[in-house]
């Protein structure tokens, strides 16, 4: 029963991450740019409400020190996006058997090795999700910057 309980908690945590990722992807999708301002505002309010409600659900399965290390980096994401990405990649490199593209966080690797195999898989999945979300966010930022420069060029052309 304990294993079934752990599995159920893990499934709930994965579902929570999937929901958060889906909401995030909807908020940053190209389709949002092709609807009216009022509809976009309404969808963003709904998405933010759902995101907030989803974040209030706390499913906790103790993965010891590894989760705390990941959480510290996630909390610093907004301060230094590039450094956080590099650190997340070094944590991910510590979880994979493939030869990583960059450095490996040795301390994190020793923590992960001390975890059960299922816990190692959960840690790796969480890092994959975070890196995927970070990549999607970077694409959205690049897209917005491109749109801003196109609008500026368009405005400059009209002024000439």
Residue, then its C-alpha position, 0 to 999 in steps of 0.5 A: x500500500x505504501x508503494x501504491x501511495x507513493x505512485x499515486x503521489x508521483x502521478x499527481x505531481x506529474x499531472x500538476x507539472x503537465x497542467x502548469x506546462x499546458x497553461x504556460x504554453x497556452x499563454x505563450x502560444x502564437x494563437x494568443x497574438x491573433x485574437x482580440x485584445x479583450x479575448x486575450x485579456x480574458x484568457x490571460x486572467x483565466x490562465x493566471x487564475x488556473x495557474x494560481x489554483x494549480x500552484x496551491x496544490x502541494x503534493x510532496x514526496x520526499x526526494x531529500x536534498x535534490x529537490x531543495x537544490x533544484x528549487x534554489x535554482x528555480x527561485x533564482x531564475x528571474x534574477x539571472x536567467x542565463x546562469x540558472x539555465x547553465x546550472x539546470x543543465x549541469x544538474x541535468x548532466x548529473x542525472x543522465x548516462x549520456x555524455x553531457x554537453x557541459x559541466x556536471x554538478x558533482x555534488x548534485x550527482x552524489x545526492x542523486x546517486x543516493x536516491x532510489x531509481x524511481x526518485x532519480x527518474x522523477x528528478x530527471x523528469x523535473x529537470x527536463x520539464x524545467x529546461x523545456x519550459x525555460x527553452x519555450x520562454x526564451x523562444x517567446x521572449x525572442x519572438x516578442x523582441x522580433x515583433x517589437x523590432x518589426x513594429x519599430x521598423x514599420x513605424x519608422x517607415x511610415x514616418x519617412 
